[in-house]
Amino acid sequence: MRAPRPGEDAIARDRSFVDFVLDQLAELGDLRERGMFGGWGLYLDGEFFGMIYKGSLYFRTDEATREAYRERGSEPILIGPDPGKNRYWSVPEEVLEEAPLLCEWARAAAATPRGTKRKRKRKRP
């Protein structure tokens, strides 16, 4: 038997958490996960709506949905230099444990607009 590589135990724990989340969200239908940046991205009907990173689940929020996260003590995942632009918030443990409620929150996250798209500058000939 070989010795585990650095971080393998953490990866196995994260994978078991991913499997738990997918099981909790099974009623949603076309749910997929894809590895990304040391975590997993979650897609519902092809739409990216959440992520699992370092043993925590995060869903996309907007002004209308974010208050429910705040009220339950959630925090945003810190991506980039401007914390005010972080739209992905941790899913509260009590929501995570109750599959029907978690599915409701996941649907709301998937329905949340992705935000404004940056316009590409056209190259002039």
N, C-alpha and C positions, 0 to 999 in steps of 0.2 A: 504494500500500500504506500502510495507516495504522500509526502507532506503537502498540506494545503498551501496554495500560493497566497501571497498577501492579498487580503480583501475577499477571498473566496467565501468565507463564512458570512460576511456582510452581503455578498451577492446572493447566496442561498437564502438568507433571511428576507432580503428584498423580493426575491422571486416568489417565496411563499406568501408574502404580503400582496404581491401582484395577483397571484392566484386567488387569494381571499377576496380582493376587490372585484375581480372578474366574476367570481361566484356570486357576490352580493348584487352585482349589476346584471346578472344573467337574463332577467326578464326584459331588458332593453332591446334585445334583438341583435342587430348588426354592430356589435361592439368588438373592437380590435385594439390590441396594444402593439406598440412598436418601440424597440430600444432606441434611446436617444440621449446623448450627452451624459451617460452614466446613470440614466433612469429610464423611464418608460413614458411614452406619450399615449394617451387614450383617445380613441376615435369612435364616434357614433355616426353611423351612416356616412362614413368617410370624412366627417368634420372633427377636427382636433378640438377637444373641449377640456381636457384635463391632463394631469401628469402625476406620476409617482416618482418621488425623488427622496433618497435617503430615508426610506421607511415612512414617508408621509404622502397623503393624497391631496392634490390641489385641483380645484375647479376654476374655470374662467368665470369672472364676475363682471358686472357693470354697476352703475349707480343704483339701479333698481334692486339688484340681488345682494350687493355687498353688505348692506346693513345687517342682514340675517347672520352673516359670518361674524361681523363685529360683535353683535349681541352675544354670541356664544364663545367669544374669546379667541377667535381665529386670527391668524396673521398672514400677511402676504408673503409669498416666496420672493426673496430679494434677487431680482434679475436686473442687471444693468445699474447705471449710476444714479438713476432717478427713481427713488422708492415710490413716488406718487404715481408712476406709470405702471406699477405692478398690478395686473388684473387677475392673477391667479392666487387664490387664497386657500389655506389649509381647510380641509373638511373636518368639522368637529367630530370627536370620537363618538359622541352619542348619535350622530347622524350616520356615521360609518357602520355602527353596529346594527342599525335598523334598516334592513334591505329595502322595504318599500319607500321609506323616507329618502334613503340614499339615491334611489332611482329617480325620485322626484327632483332632487337637487341636481342630479346628472342631466336630466332633461332640460332643466332651466339653464344649466351651464352650456349645453350644446346649442340652445336657442339664443344665447347671448351673442350679439354681433361681435365679430372679431375686431372691430375698430376700423379706423380709417386706413385706407391703403395709401402708401406713399406713391406719388406720381413719379414716374420715371421721366427723366429729362431725355428728350429726343435728340439724337445726334444730328446735327445739320450736315448735309453733304458737302 
